[in-house]
């Protein structure tokens, strides 16, 4: 029987596993394709899985179900999410992968215990028009061409400076334990910063209050917030470069080391989010 994997949690967080050595149904939780979700015990860990038919294609709804199951488990335990689409071909491949990485899993859970991820999306006006960064027309040669190159380089530096300034300001205001920042330019010339902050779960309300105050004062920016989420970005940081034992060809879809399933930035709650691979 193949197992579809959602995340790894702490065995002690699920009382259902106290007297069982075999997979136990996680009551009232259904995952991909509506299948019953199980807690699969592995030493001090609980692997959250459901039965899976490898011939079945994973749909967009499957991504939503994947993220929802992880969010449900996050209410009870620190979790290490698996990449969307992770499938173990049988019990032995699942046990082997967990055994090979058990020490790392336990270490990562310990590092992330009591923590959560919050997302900020900040949209600011770009420092200049995208038109200036386009390649010159055929007749634009010589001095005009060099002038355009200098303008493009100047505007890129201005964008980088602006992005760094906003990112630094957010760090100073929210004081996260850790952060991941990405920046992009939209088609309409807006600069978008996506910021993931790692914070203590007990400070979520304080973080939300700080956001409300900050967004009201930053008139030149549009700000959105989402979370709390499982620490997707920071699981990725902890597992980056980790050793992954070789899998049989039939199990090539399986990822032995959890990787993030990153929800899109703001708007919806966890129940509506579409999971995508980083």
C-alpha positions in Angstrom: 0.0 0.0 0.0 1.3 3.5 -0.9 1.2 6.3 1.6 0.7 10.0 0.8 2.7 12.1 3.3 1.6 15.4 4.7 4.0 16.2 7.6 5.9 14.9 10.6 4.7 15.8 14.1 5.5 14.9 17.7 4.1 11.6 18.8 3.5 12.9 22.4 1.1 15.5 20.9 -1.3 12.8 19.8 -2.8 10.8 22.7 -4.3 8.4 20.2 -0.8 6.9 19.7 -0.1 6.2 23.4 -1.1 2.6 23.2 -0.7 1.8 19.5 2.2 0.7 17.3 0.2 0.7 14.1 -1.3 3.6 12.1 -4.3 5.2 13.9 -7.0 7.2 12.2 -6.9 10.9 12.9 -10.6 11.4 13.7 -12.6 13.7 11.4 -9.6 14.6 9.2 -9.7 13.7 5.5 -7.0 14.5 3.1 -6.2 14.1 -0.6 -9.0 12.5 -2.6 -11.1 12.5 0.6 -9.1 9.7 2.1 -8.9 9.1 5.8 -5.8 10.6 7.4 -3.7 8.3 9.7 -1.0 8.9 12.3 1.8 6.6 11.6 4.0 6.0 14.7 7.8 6.0 14.3 9.7 6.2 17.6 9.1 9.7 19.0 7.6 10.9 15.8 4.1 10.8 14.2 4.0 10.7 10.4 0.7 12.1 9.1 -0.3 10.1 6.0 -3.3 8.7 4.0 -3.6 5.8 1.7 -2.9 6.7 -1.9 -3.2 5.2 -5.4 0.0 6.2 -7.3 -1.9 6.1 -10.6 -4.2 8.9 -9.5 -3.2 12.4 -10.7 -3.0 15.1 -8.1 -5.4 18.0 -8.8 -5.4 21.6 -7.7 -7.9 20.6 -4.9 -5.3 18.1 -3.7 -3.0 21.0 -3.0 -5.6 22.7 -0.9 -6.3 19.4 1.0 -2.6 18.9 1.6 -2.2 22.4 3.2 -5.4 22.0 5.2 -4.2 18.7 6.8 -0.9 20.3 7.8 -2.8 23.3 9.2 -5.0 21.0 11.3 -2.0 19.1 12.7 -0.3 22.4 13.5 -3.0 23.1 16.0 -1.8 20.2 18.1 2.0 19.8 17.3 5.1 21.3 15.9 5.2 20.0 12.3 7.7 19.5 9.5 5.7 19.7 6.2 6.4 17.4 3.4 6.5 18.7 -0.2 3.2 18.5 -2.0 3.1 15.2 -3.9 5.3 13.2 -1.6 4.4 9.5 -1.8 6.0 6.5 -0.2 5.5 3.3 -2.1 5.0 1.0 0.9 5.6 0.7 4.7 9.2 -0.2 4.3 10.2 2.9 2.2 8.4 5.1 4.7 10.1 3.5 7.7 13.5 3.6 6.0 13.3 7.3 5.2 12.2 8.2 8.7 14.9 6.1 10.4 17.6 7.6 8.1 16.7 11.1 9.1 15.2 10.7 12.5 17.9 12.6 14.4 17.6 15.6 12.1 13.8 15.5 12.3 13.9 15.6 16.1 16.5 18.4 16.1 14.4 20.5 13.7 11.2 19.9 15.7 13.0 21.0 18.8 14.3 24.2 17.1 10.8 25.1 15.8 8.8 24.1 18.9 6.4 26.9 20.0 7.1 29.0 16.9 5.0 30.0 13.9 5.3 31.8 10.6 3.6 35.1 9.8 3.6 36.6 6.3 3.7 40.3 5.2 3.1 41.4 1.6 4.2 45.0 1.0 3.5 46.8 -2.3 5.3 50.1 -2.9 5.5 52.3 -6.0 8.5 51.5 -8.1 11.3 54.1 -8.3 10.7 54.6 -12.0 8.9 53.4 -15.1 9.6 50.0 -16.6 9.8 51.8 -19.9 13.3 53.1 -19.0 14.6 49.6 -18.5 13.6 48.3 -22.0 16.2 47.7 -24.7 16.5 50.5 -27.2 15.0 50.4 -30.6 17.0 49.5 -33.6 17.9 53.1 -34.4 19.0 53.8 -30.8 22.7 53.3 -31.0 25.9 54.8 -29.7 25.4 57.5 -27.1 21.7 56.8 -26.7 22.3 53.1 -26.1 24.9 53.8 -23.4 22.7 56.4 -21.8 19.8 53.8 -21.6 22.2 51.3 -20.0 23.2 53.8 -17.3 19.6 54.7 -16.6 18.6 51.0 -16.3 21.5 50.4 -13.9 20.6 53.4 -11.8 16.9 52.4 -11.5 17.9 48.9 -10.5 20.1 50.2 -7.7 17.3 52.5 -6.6 14.9 49.5 -6.4 17.4 47.5 -4.4 18.0 50.4 -2.0 14.2 50.9 -1.6 13.6 47.2 -1.0 16.4 47.0 1.6 15.1 50.0 3.4 11.6 48.7 3.6 12.8 45.2 4.7 15.0 46.7 7.4 12.1 48.9 8.6 9.9 45.8 8.9 12.6 43.9 10.8 13.1 46.8 13.2 9.4 47.1 13.8 8.4 43.4 14.2 11.7 42.0 15.6 11.2 38.4 14.3 13.3 35.5 15.5 14.2 34.9 11.8 13.0 36.1 8.4 12.9 35.2 4.7 12.5 38.1 2.2 11.8 38.0 -1.6 11.3 41.0 -3.9 9.8 41.3 -7.4 8.6 43.9 -9.9 5.1 43.6 -11.2 3.9 44.3 -14.7 2.4 47.6 -13.6 5.7 48.8 -12.1 5.0 48.1 -8.5 7.6 46.7 -6.1 6.4 43.7 -4.1 8.1 42.4 -1.0 7.0 39.1 0.4 8.3 38.7 4.0 8.1 35.6 6.2 8.7 36.2 9.9 9.3 33.4 12.4 7.9 34.4 15.8 6.8 32.8 19.1 3.3 31.5 18.8 2.3 33.2 22.1 3.1 36.6 20.5 0.8 36.3 17.4 -1.8 38.7 18.8 0.9 41.2 19.6 2.3 40.8 16.1 -1.2 41.4 14.6 -1.6 44.6 16.7 1.8 45.8 15.6 0.7 45.3 11.9 -2.5 47.3 12.4 -0.5 50.2 13.8 2.2 50.0 11.2 -0.1 49.7 8.2 -2.0 52.8 9.3 1.1 54.9 9.4 2.8 53.8 6.2 0.8 55.8 3.7 3.2 55.1 0.8 2.8 51.3 1.1 0.0 48.8 0.8 0.4 46.1 3.5 -1.3 42.7 3.9 -0.9 40.1 6.6 -1.6 36.4 6.8 -0.9 33.7 9.3 -0.2 32.1 11.6 1.2 29.3 9.4 3.3 26.3 10.0 7.0 27.4 9.6 7.2 26.4 6.0 10.1 28.7 5.0 12.2 27.8 8.0 11.8 24.1 7.7 13.3 24.6 4.2 16.2 26.5 5.7 16.9 23.7 8.3 16.7 20.9 5.8 18.6 22.6 2.9 21.5 20.5 1.9 20.5 17.6 4.1 21.4 14.0 3.1 18.5 12.2 1.5 18.9 8.4 1.2 18.5 6.9 -2.2 15.0 5.8 -3.0 14.0 2.9 -5.3 12.9 4.0 -8.8 9.3 3.3 -7.9 9.5 5.7 -5.0 11.2 8.5 -6.8 8.4 10.8 -5.9 9.1 10.5 -2.3 11.1 13.2 -0.5 12.7 11.8 2.6 13.4 15.2 4.0 10.4 17.5 4.5 10.4 20.6 2.4 8.1 23.6 2.5 4.6 23.8 0.9 4.4 27.5 0.8 1.0 29.2 0.8 0.4 32.2 -1.4 0.6 35.5 0.4 -2.3 36.9 2.2 -6.1 37.1 1.8 -7.4 33.7 2.7 -7.1 31.6 5.9 -5.4 28.3 6.0 -8.5 26.5 4.9 -8.6 28.2 1.6 -4.9 28.3 0.7 -3.5 26.5 -2.3 -0.2 24.7 -1.5 2.6 25.1 -4.0 6.1 23.8 -4.0 8.9 26.3 -3.2 
